[in-house]
Amino acid sequence: MKQVHPDVQVWINKNQLGNITSVDPVSGGCIHQALRVQTASGEYFILKQDPGKYADVFQREAEGLEALKVSGGPVIPDVYLVGEEYLLLSDLHPAPRCKDFWQIYGQQLAVVHLQQNPRFGFETDNYIGSNPQENTWMENGHDFFQELRIRKQITWAKDQSLLDTKDIHKLENFMVQLPELIPEQPASLIHGDLWSGNLISDNGGKPALIDPAVYYGWAEADLAMTELFGRYPEEFFKAYAEINPLEKGYRSRFPLYNIYHLLNHLNLFGKGYLSQIRSILDRY
């Protein structure tokens, strides 16, 4: 049986939950391995350990989960215990998706996006995957996306020799065009990392979100990532738009927002993502 952090064991004992009877890996994550912990009292928890090189990564994740707990929004795991080396969460016991899963999820995510802020950013910096994500407050969404999303990633990619001079020139040209390509939008509370693996279900088959990289940003950017490694059904977007209307041509802008995530994947995993980045940039 895998070792559980001593602080977690102390918490379990303090709450009189009995001995730990099993610790099993949970599939899905590619950054931090998650474990399902069962106690003698029949309680289950999800435990993340081994934060990597950043001591505050689990604290930032816990803050993101708490921020997403919006009335009328998707189910979010409860945070029971957090430290530099661990994060203990409620186990949602994912069940098969309910009949109206996508309609419910569309409406719920729209409710989250309706939580808005006068500025772009967040109270703290956090992480996108295992890379830092700076969230310094800014008044202008285009400046925020350009400086704290795209340019940061370009700098890291240059340092790793992952982009050539032509790539960098195209990215600079792309950033100059952003105000013309992306319409003005309010700063909405967004999950920040909405790939398919971060959308699960609870024990009733209802939508639930995990592993956030939250900040106040463009809602369209959140929606865009849903189509980076797959595609949500039309019923999701129809239900979403009933709560939070979508701007004309929103889907055509998805690749613009996904440049950020593709650059991040380039920095995390290497040149396998370069062709997708170049394909998008060639349009501009």
MIDOSE-1310 file (N, C-alpha, C; in nm, 2 decimals, decimal comma, always signed):
residues 284
mkqv	+0,09/-0,12/+0,00/+0,00/+0,00/+0,00/+0,09/+0,12/+0,00; +0,05/+0,22/-0,08/+0,13/+0,34/-0,09/+0,13/+0,42/+0,04; +0,24/+0,49/+0,06/+0,25/+0,57/+0,18/+0,16/+0,70/+0,17; +0,10/+0,73/+0,28/+0,02/+0,85/+0,30/+0,09/+0,95/+0,38
hpdv	+0,09/+1,07/+0,35/+0,16/+1,18/+0,43/+0,12/+1,17/+0,57; +0,21/+1,18/+0,67/+0,18/+1,17/+0,81/+0,07/+1,27/+0,85; +0,07/+1,39/+0,79/-0,03/+1,49/+0,83/-0,17/+1,44/+0,80; -0,18/+1,37/+0,68/-0,31/+1,32/+0,64/-0,35/+1,21/+0,74
qvwi	-0,26/+1,12/+0,78/-0,29/+1,02/+0,88/-0,34/+1,08/+1,01; -0,27/+1,19/+1,05/-0,31/+1,25/+1,18/-0,45/+1,31/+1,17; -0,49/+1,37/+1,05/-0,62/+1,42/+1,03/-0,73/+1,31/+1,03; -0,70/+1,20/+0,97/-0,79/+1,09/+0,97/-0,81/+1,04/+1,11
nknq	-0,70/+1,03/+1,19/-0,72/+0,98/+1,33/-0,80/+1,08/+1,41; -0,77/+1,21/+1,39/-0,83/+1,31/+1,47/-0,98/+1,31/+1,45; -1,02/+1,28/+1,32/-1,17/+1,27/+1,29/-1,23/+1,13/+1,31; -1,15/+1,05/+1,38/-1,20/+0,92/+1,42/-1,26/+0,84/+1,30
lgni	-1,18/+0,83/+1,19/-1,23/+0,76/+1,07/-1,17/+0,62/+1,06; -1,10/+0,58/+1,16/-1,04/+0,45/+1,16/-0,91/+0,44/+1,08; -0,86/+0,32/+1,07/-0,73/+0,30/+0,99/-0,76/+0,31/+0,84; -0,65/+0,34/+0,77/-0,66/+0,34/+0,63/-0,65/+0,20/+0,58
tsvd	-0,75/+0,16/+0,50/-0,76/+0,02/+0,46/-0,71/+0,00/+0,31; -0,71/+0,10/+0,23/-0,66/+0,09/+0,10/-0,62/+0,23/+0,04; -0,52/+0,22/-0,05/-0,47/+0,34/-0,12/-0,44/+0,30/-0,26; -0,53/+0,35/-0,35/-0,52/+0,31/-0,49/-0,50/+0,42/-0,59
pvsg	-0,42/+0,41/-0,69/-0,41/+0,52/-0,79/-0,54/+0,55/-0,86; -0,56/+0,67/-0,89/-0,67/+0,72/-0,97/-0,62/+0,77/-1,10; -0,68/+0,72/-1,21/-0,63/+0,75/-1,34/-0,68/+0,89/-1,38; -0,61/+0,95/-1,48/-0,66/+1,08/-1,53/-0,55/+1,19/-1,53
gcih	-0,49/+1,22/-1,42/-0,39/+1,33/-1,42/-0,26/+1,30/-1,48; -0,19/+1,40/-1,54/-0,06/+1,37/-1,60/+0,05/+1,46/-1,53; +0,01/+1,53/-1,43/+0,10/+1,62/-1,35/+0,13/+1,56/-1,21; +0,02/+1,55/-1,13/+0,03/+1,50/-1,00/-0,06/+1,37/-0,99
qalr	+0,00/+1,26/-0,94/-0,08/+1,14/-0,93/-0,18/+1,16/-0,82; -0,30/+1,11/-0,84/-0,40/+1,12/-0,74/-0,42/+0,97/-0,69; -0,45/+0,97/-0,56/-0,48/+0,84/-0,49/-0,62/+0,84/-0,43; -0,68/+0,73/-0,43/-0,81/+0,71/-0,36/-0,78/+0,64/-0,23
vqta	-0,81/+0,71/-0,12/-0,79/+0,65/+0,01/-0,92/+0,61/+0,08; -0,92/+0,49/+0,13/-1,04/+0,44/+0,20/-1,00/+0,41/+0,34; -1,09/+0,45/+0,43/-1,07/+0,42/+0,58/-1,16/+0,32/+0,63; -1,14/+0,27/+0,75/-1,21/+0,16/+0,81/-1,36/+0,20/+0,83
sgey	-1,38/+0,33/+0,84/-1,52/+0,38/+0,86/-1,60/+0,38/+0,74; -1,54/+0,35/+0,62/-1,61/+0,35/+0,50/-1,60/+0,48/+0,42; -1,52/+0,57/+0,47/-1,50/+0,70/+0,40/-1,40/+0,69/+0,29; -1,42/+0,77/+0,18/-1,33/+0,77/+0,07/-1,28/+0,91/+0,05
filk	-1,15/+0,93/+0,01/-1,10/+1,06/-0,01/-1,01/+1,05/-0,14; -0,99/+1,16/-0,20/-0,89/+1,17/-0,31/-0,77/+1,25/-0,25; -0,65/+1,19/-0,26/-0,53/+1,25/-0,21/-0,43/+1,28/-0,32; -0,38/+1,40/-0,32/-0,27/+1,43/-0,41/-0,14/+1,45/-0,33
qdpg	-0,03/+1,40/-0,38/+0,10/+1,41/-0,31/+0,20/+1,45/-0,41; +0,32/+1,48/-0,36/+0,44/+1,50/-0,45/+0,41/+1,62/-0,54; +0,42/+1,74/-0,49/+0,39/+1,86/-0,57/+0,49/+1,90/-0,67; +0,61/+1,84/-0,68/+0,71/+1,88/-0,77/+0,79/+1,99/-0,72
kyad	+0,83/+2,09/-0,81/+0,93/+2,19/-0,76/+0,86/+2,31/-0,70; +0,73/+2,32/-0,70/+0,66/+2,44/-0,65/+0,59/+2,41/-0,52; +0,63/+2,47/-0,41/+0,58/+2,43/-0,28/+0,43/+2,47/-0,26; +0,39/+2,57/-0,33/+0,25/+2,62/-0,31/+0,15/+2,57/-0,41
vfqr	+0,19/+2,47/-0,49/+0,10/+2,43/-0,60/-0,04/+2,38/-0,55; -0,03/+2,30/-0,44/-0,16/+2,25/-0,38/-0,24/+2,35/-0,31; -0,18/+2,45/-0,25/-0,25/+2,56/-0,19/-0,33/+2,64/-0,30; -0,26/+2,66/-0,41/-0,32/+2,74/-0,52/-0,44/+2,66/-0,58
eaeg	-0,42/+2,53/-0,59/-0,53/+2,45/-0,65/-0,65/+2,45/-0,55; -0,63/+2,45/-0,42/-0,73/+2,45/-0,32/-0,81/+2,58/-0,34; -0,74/+2,69/-0,35/-0,80/+2,82/-0,37/-0,89/+2,83/-0,50; -0,84/+2,77/-0,60/-0,91/+2,76/-0,73/-1,04/+2,68/-0,71
leal	-1,04/+2,57/-0,64/-1,16/+2,49/-0,62/-1,26/+2,57/-0,54; -1,21/+2,64/-0,44/-1,31/+2,72/-0,35/-1,37/+2,83/-0,44; -1,29/+2,89/-0,52/-1,34/+3,00/-0,61/-1,45/+2,95/-0,70; -1,44/+2,83/-0,75/-1,54/+2,77/-0,84/-1,67/+2,73/-0,78
kvsg	-1,67/+2,73/-0,65/-1,80/+2,69/-0,58/-1,90/+2,80/-0,58; -1,96/+2,80/-0,70/-2,06/+2,90/-0,73/-2,20/+2,84/-0,72; -2,30/+2,91/-0,66/-2,43/+2,86/-0,65/-2,49/+2,84/-0,79; -2,53/+2,72/-0,83/-2,58/+2,70/-0,96/-2,48/+2,65/-1,06
gpvi	-2,35/+2,64/-1,01/-2,24/+2,59/-1,09/-2,22/+2,44/-1,08; -2,12/+2,38/-1,15/-2,09/+2,24/-1,15/-2,05/+2,20/-1,01; -2,06/+2,07/-0,98/-2,01/+2,02/-0,85/-1,86/+2,03/-0,85; -1,81/+2,07/-0,73/-1,67/+2,09/-0,71/-1,63/+2,01/-0,58
pdvy	-1,52/+1,94/-0,59/-1,48/+1,86/-0,47/-1,45/+1,96/-0,35; -1,48/+1,90/-0,23/-1,45/+1,98/-0,11/-1,30/+1,96/-0,07; -1,24/+2,06/-0,02/-1,10/+2,06/+0,03/-1,11/+2,03/+0,18; -1,05/+1,92/+0,22/-1,04/+1,89/+0,36/-0,91/+1,93/+0,43
lvge	-0,80/+1,91/+0,36/-0,67/+1,94/+0,41/-0,57/+1,97/+0,30; -0,49/+2,08/+0,33/-0,39/+2,11/+0,22/-0,26/+2,15/+0,29; -0,15/+2,11/+0,23/-0,02/+2,15/+0,28/+0,08/+2,15/+0,16; +0,20/+2,18/+0,19/+0,30/+2,19/+0,08/+0,31/+2,06/+0,00
eyll	+0,29/+1,95/+0,07/+0,32/+1,82/+0,01/+0,19/+1,73/-0,01; +0,07/+1,79/+0,01/-0,05/+1,71/-0,01/-0,17/+1,80/-0,02; -0,27/+1,74/-0,08/-0,41/+1,80/-0,09/-0,51/+1,69/-0,08; -0,59/+1,70/+0,02/-0,69/+1,59/+0,05/-0,83/+1,65/+0,01
lsdl	-0,90/+1,58/-0,08/-1,03/+1,62/-0,13/-1,14/+1,52/-0,11; -1,26/+1,56/-0,12/-1,37/+1,46/-0,12/-1,36/+1,38/-0,24; -1,41/+1,25/-0,23/-1,42/+1,16/-0,35/-1,56/+1,18/-0,40; -1,57/+1,22/-0,53/-1,70/+1,24/-0,59/-1,76/+1,11/-0,63
hpap	-1,69/+1,00/-0,63/-1,74/+0,87/-0,68/-1,81/+0,88/-0,81; -1,73/+0,91/-0,92/-1,79/+0,94/-1,05/-1,88/+0,82/-1,10; -2,00/+0,85/-1,14/-2,09/+0,76/-1,20/-2,11/+0,79/-1,34; -2,18/+0,70/-1,42/-2,21/+0,73/-1,56/-2,28/+0,86/-1,57
rckd	-2,26/+0,93/-1,68/-2,32/+1,06/-1,69/-2,47/+1,05/-1,71; -2,54/+1,15/-1,64/-2,69/+1,15/-1,64/-2,74/+1,18/-1,78; -2,86/+1,16/-1,81/-2,92/+1,18/-1,94/-2,90/+1,32/-1,99; -2,92/+1,42/-1,91/-2,91/+1,56/-1,96/-2,78/+1,63/-1,92
fwqi	-2,67/+1,54/-1,91/-2,54/+1,59/-1,87/-2,49/+1,72/-1,94; -2,50/+1,72/-2,07/-2,44/+1,83/-2,14/-2,52/+1,95/-2,13; -2,65/+1,94/-2,13/-2,74/+2,06/-2,11/-2,72/+2,12/-1,97; -2,71/+2,03/-1,87/-2,69/+2,08/-1,73/-2,55/+2,15/-1,72
ygqq	-2,45/+2,08/-1,78/-2,32/+2,14/-1,77/-2,31/+2,27/-1,84; -2,37/+2,28/-1,96/-2,37/+2,41/-2,03/-2,43/+2,52/-1,95; -2,54/+2,50/-1,89/-2,60/+2,60/-1,80/-2,52/+2,63/-1,68; -2,46/+2,53/-1,62/-2,38/+2,55/-1,50/-2,25/+2,63/-1,53
lavv	-2,18/+2,60/-1,64/-2,06/+2,67/-1,67/-2,09/+2,81/-1,70; -2,20/+2,84/-1,77/-2,25/+2,97/-1,80/-2,27/+3,05/-1,67; -2,32/+2,99/-1,57/-2,34/+3,06/-1,44/-2,21/+3,10/-1,38; -2,11/+3,01/-1,39/-1,97/+3,04/-1,34/-1,92/+3,16/-1,41
hlqq	-1,93/+3,16/-1,54/-1,88/+3,27/-1,62/-1,95/+3,40/-1,60; -2,07/+3,40/-1,54/-2,14/+3,52/-1,51/-2,09/+3,59/-1,38; -2,00/+3,52/-1,31/-1,93/+3,58/-1,20/-1,82/+3,67/-1,26; -1,83/+3,80/-1,24/-1,74/+3,89/-1,31/-1,66/+3,98/-1,22
nprf	-1,55/+4,04/-1,27/-1,47/+4,13/-1,20/-1,44/+4,25/-1,28; -1,41/+4,36/-1,22/-1,38/+4,48/-1,31/-1,24/+4,47/-1,37; -1,16/+4,38/-1,32/-1,02/+4,36/-1,37/-0,99/+4,21/-1,41; -0,89/+4,20/-1,49/-0,85/+4,06/-1,53/-0,73/+4,02/-1,44
gfet	-0,74/+3,89/-1,40/-0,64/+3,84/-1,31/-0,70/+3,76/-1,20; -0,62/+3,75/-1,09/-0,67/+3,67/-0,97/-0,60/+3,72/-0,85; -0,65/+3,68/-0,73/-0,58/+3,72/-0,61/-0,44/+3,67/-0,59; -0,41/+3,56/-0,65/-0,28/+3,49/-0,64/-0,24/+3,44/-0,78
dnyi	-0,11/+3,42/-0,80/-0,07/+3,35/-0,92/-0,10/+3,20/-0,89; -0,10/+3,12/-1,00/-0,12/+2,98/-0,98/-0,05/+2,90/-1,09; -0,10/+2,79/-1,13/-0,03/+2,70/-1,22/-0,12/+2,65/-1,33; -0,06/+2,64/-1,45/-0,13/+2,58/-1,56/-0,05/+2,45/-1,60
gsnp	-0,11/+2,33/-1,56/-0,02/+2,21/-1,56/+0,08/+2,23/-1,45; +0,21/+2,21/-1,48/+0,31/+2,24/-1,38/+0,39/+2,37/-1,41; +0,34/+2,45/-1,50/+0,40/+2,58/-1,53/+0,34/+2,69/-1,45; +0,41/+2,79/-1,40/+0,35/+2,90/-1,33/+0,26/+2,98/-1,42
qent	+0,15/+3,03/-1,37/+0,06/+3,12/-1,44/+0,04/+3,24/-1,36; +0,09/+3,35/-1,41/+0,09/+3,48/-1,34/-0,05/+3,55/-1,36; -0,10/+3,60/-1,26/-0,24/+3,66/-1,26/-0,24/+3,80/-1,20; -0,14/+3,88/-1,22/-0,14/+4,01/-1,18/-0,26/+4,09/-1,24
wmen	-0,33/+4,16/-1,16/-0,45/+4,23/-1,20/-0,41/+4,33/-1,31; -0,49/+4,33/-1,42/-0,48/+4,43/-1,53/-0,62/+4,48/-1,57; -0,63/+4,60/-1,62/-0,75/+4,66/-1,66/-0,80/+4,61/-1,79; -0,71/+4,58/-1,88/-0,74/+4,55/-2,02/-0,72/+4,40/-2,05
ghdf	-0,82/+4,34/-2,11/-0,81/+4,20/-2,13/-0,71/+4,16/-2,24; -0,70/+4,25/-2,34/-0,61/+4,22/-2,45/-0,46/+4,23/-2,40; -0,44/+4,33/-2,32/-0,30/+4,34/-2,26/-0,27/+4,22/-2,17; -0,37/+4,18/-2,09/-0,35/+4,07/-2,00/-0,32/+3,94/-2,08
fqel	-0,40/+3,91/-2,18/-0,37/+3,79/-2,26/-0,24/+3,80/-2,33; -0,21/+3,91/-2,38/-0,08/+3,93/-2,46/+0,04/+3,92/-2,37; +0,04/+3,99/-2,25/+0,16/+3,99/-2,17/+0,17/+3,88/-2,07; +0,06/+3,84/-2,01/+0,07/+3,74/-1,90/+0,03/+3,60/-1,95
rirk	-0,01/+3,58/-2,07/-0,04/+3,45/-2,12/+0,06/+3,42/-2,24; +0,05/+3,49/-2,35/+0,13/+3,46/-2,47/+0,28/+3,49/-2,45; +0,31/+3,61/-2,41/+0,45/+3,65/-2,40/+0,53/+3,57/-2,30; +0,47/+3,54/-2,19/+0,54/+3,46/-2,09/+0,58/+3,33/-2,15
qitw	+0,49/+3,26/-2,22/+0,51/+3,13/-2,28/+0,62/+3,14/-2,39; +0,62/+3,25/-2,46/+0,72/+3,27/-2,57/+0,86/+3,28/-2,50; +0,87/+3,35/-2,39/+1,00/+3,37/-2,32/+1,05/+3,23/-2,28; +0,97/+3,15/-2,22/+1,01/+3,01/-2,18/+1,05/+2,93/-2,30
akdq	+0,97/+2,94/-2,40/+1,00/+2,85/-2,52/+1,13/+2,90/-2,59; +1,16/+3,03/-2,59/+1,29/+3,08/-2,64/+1,41/+3,02/-2,55; +1,39/+3,02/-2,42/+1,49/+2,97/-2,33/+1,52/+2,83/-2,36; +1,42/+2,75/-2,40/+1,44/+2,61/-2,43/+1,47/+2,58/-2,58
slld	+1,49/+2,69/-2,66/+1,51/+2,67/-2,80/+1,40/+2,59/-2,87; +1,28/+2,62/-2,83/+1,17/+2,54/-2,89/+1,10/+2,62/-3,01; +1,13/+2,75/-3,02/+1,08/+2,83/-3,12/+1,20/+2,89/-3,20; +1,18/+2,90/-3,34/+1,28/+2,97/-3,42/+1,25/+3,11/-3,44
tkdi	+1,33/+3,19/-3,50/+1,31/+3,33/-3,52/+1,18/+3,36/-3,60; +1,15/+3,28/-3,70/+1,03/+3,30/-3,77/+0,90/+3,28/-3,69; +0,91/+3,18/-3,60/+0,80/+3,15/-3,51/+0,77/+3,27/-3,42; +0,88/+3,32/-3,36/+0,87/+3,44/-3,27/+0,82/+3,56/-3,34
hkle	+0,86/+3,58/-3,46/+0,81/+3,70/-3,54/+0,66/+3,68/-3,57; +0,62/+3,56/-3,60/+0,47/+3,54/-3,63/+0,39/+3,56/-3,50; +0,45/+3,52/-3,39/+0,37/+3,53/-3,26/+0,37/+3,68/-3,22; +0,47/+3,76/-3,25/+0,47/+3,90/-3,22/+0,36/+3,97/-3,31
nfmv	+0,36/+3,93/-3,43/+0,26/+3,99/-3,52/+0,12/+3,95/-3,48; +0,10/+3,82/-3,43/-0,03/+3,78/-3,38/-0,07/+3,86/-3,27; +0,02/+3,89/-3,17/-0,02/+3,97/-3,06/-0,06/+4,11/-3,09; +0,00/+4,17/-3,19/-0,04/+4,30/-3,23/-0,18/+4,31/-3,29
qlpe	-0,22/+4,20/-3,35/-0,35/+4,19/-3,41/-0,47/+4,15/-3,31; -0,43/+4,12/-3,19/-0,53/+4,07/-3,10/-0,65/+4,16/-3,08; -0,63/+4,29/-3,06/-0,75/+4,38/-3,04/-0,85/+4,38/-3,16; -0,80/+4,34/-3,28/-0,89/+4,34/-3,39/-0,95/+4,20/-3,41
lipe	-0,88/+4,10/-3,36/-0,93/+3,96/-3,38/-1,03/+3,92/-3,27; -1,01/+3,97/-3,15/-1,09/+3,93/-3,03/-1,17/+4,05/-2,98; -1,30/+4,03/-2,97/-1,39/+4,15/-2,93/-1,37/+4,17/-2,78; -1,41/+4,29/-2,74/-1,41/+4,33/-2,59/-1,50/+4,23/-2,52
qpas	-1,46/+4,18/-2,41/-1,54/+4,09/-2,32/-1,51/+4,13/-2,18; -1,61/+4,10/-2,09/-1,58/+4,12/-1,95/-1,49/+4,02/-1,89; -1,43/+4,05/-1,77/-1,35/+3,95/-1,70/-1,44/+3,86/-1,62; -1,45/+3,74/-1,67/-1,53/+3,63/-1,61/-1,45/+3,53/-1,53
lihg	-1,51/+3,48/-1,43/-1,44/+3,37/-1,35/-1,44/+3,25/-1,44; -1,32/+3,20/-1,47/-1,30/+3,08/-1,56/-1,22/+2,97/-1,49; -1,25/+2,85/-1,53/-1,18/+2,73/-1,48/-1,03/+2,74/-1,52; -1,00/+2,77/-1,64/-0,87/+2,79/-1,69/-0,80/+2,67/-1,75
dlws	-0,85/+2,55/-1,73/-0,78/+2,43/-1,79/-0,89/+2,33/-1,82; -0,98/+2,37/-1,91/-1,10/+2,28/-1,94/-1,08/+2,18/-2,05; -0,97/+2,10/-2,03/-0,96/+1,98/-2,12/-1,05/+1,87/-2,07; -1,07/+1,77/-2,15/-1,18/+1,67/-2,12/-1,15/+1,60/-1,99
gnli	-1,02/+1,58/-1,95/-0,99/+1,51/-1,83/-1,03/+1,58/-1,70; -1,05/+1,71/-1,71/-1,09/+1,79/-1,59/-1,24/+1,80/-1,57; -1,32/+1,74/-1,66/-1,46/+1,73/-1,65/-1,50/+1,59/-1,62; -1,56/+1,57/-1,50/-1,60/+1,43/-1,46/-1,74/+1,44/-1,41
sdng	-1,79/+1,34/-1,35/-1,93/+1,34/-1,30/-1,92/+1,30/-1,15; -2,03/+1,34/-1,08/-2,03/+1,30/-0,93/-2,11/+1,16/-0,92; -2,14/+1,13/-0,80/-2,21/+0,99/-0,78/-2,35/+0,99/-0,84; -2,40/+1,10/-0,88/-2,53/+1,10/-0,94/-2,53/+1,12/-1,09
gkpa	-2,40/+1,12/-1,15/-2,38/+1,15/-1,29/-2,39/+1,29/-1,33; -2,39/+1,38/-1,24/-2,40/+1,53/-1,27/-2,26/+1,58/-1,30; -2,25/+1,69/-1,37/-2,12/+1,75/-1,41/-2,04/+1,79/-1,29; -1,91/+1,77/-1,29/-1,82/+1,81/-1,18/-1,68/+1,85/-1,25
lidp	-1,62/+1,95/-1,19/-1,49/+2,00/-1,24/-1,38/+1,98/-1,14; -1,26/+1,95/-1,19/-1,14/+1,93/-1,10/-1,02/+2,00/-1,16; -0,91/+2,01/-1,09/-0,78/+2,06/-1,14/-0,79/+2,20/-1,21; -0,84/+2,30/-1,14/-0,85/+2,43/-1,20/-0,72/+2,51/-1,21
avyy	-0,73/+2,61/-1,30/-0,62/+2,71/-1,31/-0,69/+2,84/-1,32; -0,77/+2,88/-1,22/-0,87/+2,99/-1,23/-0,80/+3,12/-1,23; -0,88/+3,21/-1,30/-0,85/+3,36/-1,30/-0,98/+3,42/-1,36; -0,98/+3,55/-1,35/-1,09/+3,63/-1,42/-1,03/+3,66/-1,56
gwae	-1,09/+3,60/-1,66/-1,05/+3,62/-1,80/-1,16/+3,62/-1,89; -1,13/+3,59/-2,02/-1,24/+3,58/-2,12/-1,31/+3,45/-2,11; -1,44/+3,45/-2,11/-1,52/+3,33/-2,11/-1,50/+3,25/-2,23; -1,48/+3,32/-2,35/-1,45/+3,24/-2,47/-1,33/+3,16/-2,46
adla	-1,23/+3,21/-2,39/-1,10/+3,14/-2,38/-1,12/+3,00/-2,30; -1,21/+3,01/-2,20/-1,25/+2,88/-2,13/-1,31/+2,78/-2,23; -1,41/+2,83/-2,30/-1,48/+2,75/-2,40/-1,39/+2,70/-2,50; -1,29/+2,77/-2,54/-1,20/+2,73/-2,65/-1,13/+2,61/-2,62
mtel	-1,08/+2,59/-2,50/-1,00/+2,48/-2,46/-1,09/+2,35/-2,47; -1,22/+2,36/-2,46/-1,30/+2,24/-2,47/-1,29/+2,17/-2,61; -1,24/+2,25/-2,71/-1,22/+2,19/-2,84/-1,08/+2,17/-2,88; -0,99/+2,19/-2,79/-0,85/+2,17/-2,82/-0,81/+2,02/-2,84
fgry	-0,87/+1,94/-2,75/-0,84/+1,79/-2,76/-0,97/+1,72/-2,77; -1,07/+1,77/-2,84/-1,20/+1,70/-2,85/-1,30/+1,80/-2,89; -1,42/+1,77/-2,87/-1,53/+1,87/-2,90/-1,66/+1,84/-2,82; -1,71/+1,94/-2,76/-1,83/+1,93/-2,68/-1,95/+1,93/-2,78
peef	-2,06/+1,86/-2,75/-2,17/+1,85/-2,84/-2,25/+1,98/-2,84; -2,32/+2,00/-2,95/-2,40/+2,13/-2,97/-2,49/+2,16/-2,86; -2,55/+2,06/-2,80/-2,65/+2,08/-2,69/-2,58/+2,16/-2,57; -2,45/+2,13/-2,55/-2,38/+2,21/-2,45/-2,38/+2,36/-2,48
fkay	-2,34/+2,39/-2,60/-2,33/+2,54/-2,64/-2,47/+2,60/-2,64; -2,57/+2,53/-2,68/-2,71/+2,58/-2,69/-2,75/+2,61/-2,55; -2,73/+2,52/-2,45/-2,77/+2,54/-2,31/-2,69/+2,66/-2,25; -2,56/+2,66/-2,28/-2,48/+2,77/-2,23/-2,53/+2,90/-2,27
aein	-2,56/+2,92/-2,40/-2,60/+3,04/-2,46/-2,74/+3,09/-2,40; -2,82/+3,00/-2,35/-2,95/+3,04/-2,29/-2,92/+3,12/-2,16; -2,81/+3,09/-2,10/-2,78/+3,16/-1,97/-2,68/+3,28/-2,00; -2,58/+3,26/-2,08/-2,48/+3,36/-2,11/-2,46/+3,36/-2,26
plek	-2,53/+3,45/-2,33/-2,53/+3,46/-2,47/-2,39/+3,47/-2,53; -2,37/+3,40/-2,65/-2,24/+3,40/-2,71/-2,23/+3,50/-2,82; -2,12/+3,56/-2,84/-2,10/+3,66/-2,95/-2,09/+3,58/-3,08; -2,14/+3,65/-3,18/-2,13/+3,59/-3,32/-1,99/+3,56/-3,36
gyrs	-1,97/+3,44/-3,41/-1,84/+3,40/-3,46/-1,75/+3,34/-3,35; -1,80/+3,32/-3,23/-1,72/+3,28/-3,12/-1,63/+3,15/-3,15; -1,69/+3,06/-3,22/-1,62/+2,93/-3,24/-1,50/+2,96/-3,33; -1,51/+3,05/-3,43/-1,40/+3,08/-3,52/-1,28/+3,14/-3,44
rfpl	-1,30/+3,19/-3,32/-1,20/+3,25/-3,24/-1,13/+3,15/-3,15; -1,18/+3,03/-3,14/-1,12/+2,94/-3,04/-0,97/+2,91/-3,06; -0,93/+2,90/-3,19/-0,78/+2,87/-3,21/-0,69/+2,99/-3,16; -0,75/+3,11/-3,16/-0,67/+3,23/-3,11/-0,64/+3,21/-2,96
yniy	-0,74/+3,17/-2,88/-0,72/+3,15/-2,74/-0,63/+3,03/-2,71; -0,65/+2,93/-2,79/-0,57/+2,80/-2,77/-0,43/+2,81/-2,80; -0,38/+2,92/-2,86/-0,24/+2,94/-2,87/-0,17/+2,94/-2,74; -0,24/+2,99/-2,64/-0,18/+2,99/-2,50/-0,16/+2,85/-2,45
hlln	-0,26/+2,76/-2,46/-0,25/+2,63/-2,41/-0,15/+2,54/-2,50; -0,15/+2,57/-2,63/-0,05/+2,50/-2,71/+0,09/+2,54/-2,68; +0,12/+2,67/-2,66/+0,25/+2,71/-2,61/+0,29/+2,65/-2,48; +0,19/+2,64/-2,39/+0,22/+2,58/-2,26/+0,25/+2,43/-2,28
hlnl	+0,18/+2,36/-2,36/+0,21/+2,22/-2,39/+0,35/+2,21/-2,46; +0,38/+2,30/-2,54/+0,51/+2,30/-2,61/+0,62/+2,31/-2,50; +0,60/+2,40/-2,40/+0,70/+2,42/-2,29/+0,70/+2,30/-2,20; +0,59/+2,23/-2,18/+0,58/+2,12/-2,09/+0,63/+1,99/-2,15
fgkg	+0,59/+1,97/-2,28/+0,61/+1,84/-2,34/+0,70/+1,83/-2,46; +0,73/+1,95/-2,52/+0,82/+1,95/-2,63/+0,76/+1,98/-2,77; +0,84/+1,96/-2,87/+0,80/+2,01/-3,00/+0,69/+1,95/-3,07; +0,63/+1,85/-3,01/+0,52/+1,78/-3,08/+0,40/+1,87/-3,10
ylsq	+0,39/+1,98/-3,03/+0,28/+2,08/-3,04/+0,31/+2,19/-3,14; +0,43/+2,20/-3,19/+0,47/+2,31/-3,27/+0,40/+2,32/-3,40; +0,36/+2,21/-3,46/+0,29/+2,21/-3,59/+0,15/+2,27/-3,57; +0,08/+2,25/-3,46/-0,05/+2,31/-3,44/-0,03/+2,46/-3,42
irsi	+0,07/+2,50/-3,35/+0,09/+2,64/-3,33/+0,11/+2,71/-3,46; +0,20/+2,65/-3,54/+0,23/+2,71/-3,67/+0,11/+2,72/-3,76; +0,03/+2,61/-3,76/-0,09/+2,61/-3,84/-0,19/+2,72/-3,81; -0,20/+2,76/-3,68/-0,29/+2,87/-3,64/-0,22/+3,00/-3,68
ldry	-0,10/+3,02/-3,66/-0,03/+3,14/-3,69/-0,03/+3,17/-3,84; -0,02/+3,07/-3,92/-0,02/+3,09/-4,07/-0,15/+3,16/-4,12; -0,25/+3,16/-4,04/-0,38/+3,22/-4,08/-0,37/+3,37/-4,06; -0,27/+3,42/-3,99/-0,26/+3,56/-3,95/-0,13/+3,62/-3,99
